[in-house]
Amino acid sequence: MSVPQIKIPATYMRGGTSKGVFFKLDDLPATAQHAGAARDNLLLRVIGSPDPYGKHTDGMGGATSSTSKTVILSKSSQAEHDVDYLFGQVAIDKAFIDWSGNCGNLTAAVGSFAISNGLVAAERIPNNGLCTVRIWQANIKKTIIAHVPITNGEVQETGDFELDGVTFAAAEVQIEFLDPAADEGEGGGAMFPTGNLVDDLEVPGIGTFKATLINAGIPTIFINADAIGYTGTELQDAINGDAKALAMFETIRAYGAVKMGLISDISEAAARQHTPKVAFVAPAKDYVSSSGKTVDIADIDLLVRALSMGKLHHAMMGTAAVAIGTAAAIPGTLVNLAAGGIERQAVRFGHPSGTLRVGAEAKLIDGNWAVTKAIMSRSARVLMEGWVRVPGDCF
């Protein structure tokens, strides 16, 4: 006997250059309100994974790392915070959800959702102006502040802020990632897990590369583009259509994860696809973005290309942008050197879809680098709201 579908309140939102399905925790079926197989199976079915066809035809996912995402929100369990934000990166072709990191792009939508869905106290919401939403990022246990524009007591989503990688303009949402570096003992150590600004990363069968291994925003492995035969101006098709290149990047990622202390053996990398990220950097130069727009060397400080879930990202992950901004602020990292090797509190980098500016405040304390916050502007918009339906026996 077939089991009927059930419906669950949900909101489909774009945040930054990503989009995903947002849920209030207490709207989920009881068995899916906590970590475990039921929660994962439910969200996999919502997205439409695993899909051997790689299309997500039978789900809400978009069959890319940027569009295969889920978010669970609830009133915060933490003092002086408004909302708890839990992010799940859903694999496309595997029955797997990675809960090991944050999505910086979807962070831009968290404040908007929280305000519109009663997770922020009414007295904290101005009738007009900016609402400061204090977000507890539950995956990485960090505080994020979102400054959400309010007009006539409601979230303002329309505006003239343009974000490369997003087709239409919208209202600007400024995001502050407070103390974004890892805590001691978390993910292999502090901001630089090896204690070095630059390491020699040995990757058997491929080579030994200079690498900056940083844990700020999200664990990230930075290498120089020319060390792996690239210029830094590449667009998605140049890499995502090259199976040999993708295998190389995954191998680099696995060995980098071991060196960062995130995993103990490269065999564990397959079960930790969302983190760390791997990115390559190069000095600024002119290039043509994926939209056909020319990015001028005078408008950027360096070039960065990053991979997410095994593919070159179409723009830049928000959390990786935090890592870029942080590393750029610290003299001697590969990111800082690619940007000219000077001290800076903000950097504008070129990515496949255009440019992005991110600021970071870094300082040297007792011989160790610390970053107090990283800041960037994104935008967010509700695409659809109502209910998502799934077979009642899928979880």
NUSEBA-938849 format. One record per residue (C-alpha): residue in three letters; x, y, z. Coordinates in steps of 0.5 Angstrom, whole numbers, plus 500, padded with zeros to 3 digits. Example, Ala and Ser with C-alpha at 12.3 -4.5 7.8 and 13.67 -1.06 7.14 Angstrom:
<recs>
ALA525491516;SER527498514;
</recs>
This chain:
<recs>
MET500500500;SER503507498;VAL504512503;PRO501519502;GLN506525502;ILE506530508;LYS507537507;ILE512541512;PRO512549512;ALA518552508;THR521558505;TYR525558499;MET530563499;ARG536566496;GLY542569500;GLY548572497;THR550567491;SER546561494;LYS539559495;GLY536553499;VAL530551503;PHE529554510;PHE525551516;LYS523553523;LEU526547527;ASP519546530;ASP515546524;LEU519539522;PRO517532524;ALA518531531;THR523525529;ALA527530525;GLN528536530;HIS535533532;ALA541530529;GLY540523526;ALA538519520;ALA531521520;ARG533529519;ASP538527514;ASN533523510;LEU528528510;LEU532533508;LEU535529502;ARG528528500;VAL527535500;ILE533537496;GLY532531491;SER538527493;PRO542522491;ASP541524484;PRO545519479;TYR542524474;GLY545530477;LYS539534476;HIS535534482;THR529534478;ASP525530483;GLY527536489;MET528543491;GLY535543489;GLY539546483;ALA544540482;THR550545484;SER554546491;SER550553491;THR543551490;SER543544494;LYS543547501;THR538547507;VAL537551513;ILE534550520;LEU533556524;SER530557531;LYS530562537;SER536562540;SER539558546;GLN544562547;ALA544569551;GLU544575547;HIS543572541;ASP536572537;VAL536566532;ASP540559532;TYR542557525;LEU544550523;PHE546549516;GLY546543512;GLN550542505;VAL547536501;ALA551532497;ILE548531490;ASP550524488;LYS551521495;ALA546520501;PHE550525505;ILE549531508;ASP555535511;TRP554539517;SER561541518;GLY561548516;ASN557554515;CYS554557509;GLY556565509;ASN552566503;LEU545564506;THR547567512;ALA545573509;ALA538570509;VAL538568516;GLY536575519;SER531576514;PHE527569515;ALA528570523;ILE525577523;SER519575518;ASN518568522;GLY517571529;LEU524569531;VAL526576533;ALA523580539;ALA518585536;GLU521590540;ARG528589537;ILE525591530;PRO525598528;ASN519601524;ASN524603519;GLY532603519;LEU536597520;CYS535591525;THR541588528;VAL540580528;ARG544576533;ILE546570530;TRP549564533;GLN552559528;ALA551552531;ASN555549526;ILE561552528;LYS559556534;LYS560563532;THR557569533;ILE554573526;ILE551580526;ALA546581520;HIS544588519;VAL537587515;PRO534593512;ILE526595515;THR521599511;ASN514600515;GLY516594520;GLU517589514;VAL524586511;GLN526590505;GLU528586500;THR528590494;GLY533595492;ASP539597488;PHE545593491;GLU548589486;LEU552583487;ASP556580482;GLY554573481;VAL546575482;THR542577476;PHE538582479;ALA539588484;ALA536587491;ALA537591498;GLU544591501;VAL545586508;GLN551587511;ILE554581515;GLU559581520;PHE563575522;LEU565576529;ASP572572531;PRO571568525;ALA578564527;ALA577557530;ASP578556537;GLU584553540;GLY583545539;GLU577546534;GLY579543527;GLY586542529;GLY588549532;ALA587556532;MET587561525;PHE593557523;PRO593550525;THR600549523;GLY602555526;ASN605557520;LEU603563515;VAL606558509;ASP607551509;ASP610546504;LEU604541502;GLU606535500;VAL601531495;PRO604524493;GLY603523486;ILE602531484;GLY607535488;THR609539493;PHE606546494;LYS607552498;ALA600553501;THR597558506;LEU592553511;ILE587558515;ASN581557519;ALA577563519;GLY570563516;ILE571556514;PRO577552513;THR581553507;ILE587551503;PHE590557499;ILE595555493;ASN598559488;ALA595559481;ASP601558477;ALA604552481;ILE598548479;GLY598551471;TYR593556472;THR593563471;GLY587565476;THR582568471;GLU579561469;LEU571560469;GLN567554471;ASP568550464;ALA575551464;ILE576546471;ASN569543472;GLY569539465;ASP576537466;ALA576530470;LYS583530471;ALA583537474;LEU578536479;ALA581529482;MET587533483;PHE584539487;GLU580533491;THR587530492;ILE590537494;ARG584538499;ALA585531502;TYR592532504;GLY591539506;ALA585537511;VAL590532514;LYS595537515;MET590542518;GLY588536523;LEU581536520;ILE582529519;SER587523521;ASP587520514;ILE586522507;SER580516507;GLU576521511;ALA576526506;ALA570523502;ALA565524509;ARG567531510;GLN566534503;HIS564541505;THR570543509;PRO576545508;LYS575549501;VAL581549496;ALA582555493;PHE588558488;VAL590565488;ALA594570483;PRO596577482;ALA591582479;LYS590582471;ASP584583467;TYR579578465;VAL572577462;SER567574467;SER562569466;SER557574465;GLY561577459;LYS563583463;THR570585463;VAL574586470;ASP579591470;ILE586590473;ALA585597477;ASP579594480;ILE581588484;ASP587587488;LEU588579486;LEU584574483;VAL581568487;ARG578561485;ALA575556490;LEU572550489;SER566547493;MET563540494;GLY568538488;LYS567543483;LEU569550481;HIS564555485;HIS561560480;ALA562566484;MET565565491;MET563562498;GLY561567503;THR565563508;ALA571563504;ALA571570502;VAL572571510;ALA578567509;ILE580571503;GLY579577507;THR583575513;ALA589572510;ALA589578506;ALA590582512;ILE596578515;PRO602580511;GLY606574509;THR600569507;LEU600567500;VAL593571499;ASN597577502;LEU603576497;ALA598575491;ALA595582493;GLY601586493;GLY604584500;ILE602590504;GLU598591510;ARG591592509;GLN584592512;ALA580590506;VAL581587499;ARG577586493;PHE578580489;GLY576578482;HIS572571482;PRO569568476;SER562572476;GLY566579478;THR568582484;LEU567582491;ARG570586497;VAL571584504;GLY574587510;ALA578584516;GLU581587522;ALA587583524;LYS592584529;LEU598581532;ILE597579539;ASP603575543;GLY606573537;ASN600570534;TRP595573529;ALA588574531;VAL582577527;THR576580531;LYS571581525;ALA570580518;ILE565584514;MET562584507;SER555586504;ARG550581501;SER543581499;ALA537576500;ARG530575498;VAL524570499;LEU523566492;MET517562495;GLU514560501;GLY509555503;TRP510548504;VAL514543501;ARG512536500;VAL515529501;PRO513522501;GLY511520509;ASP515514509;CYS522518507;PHE525519514;
</recs>
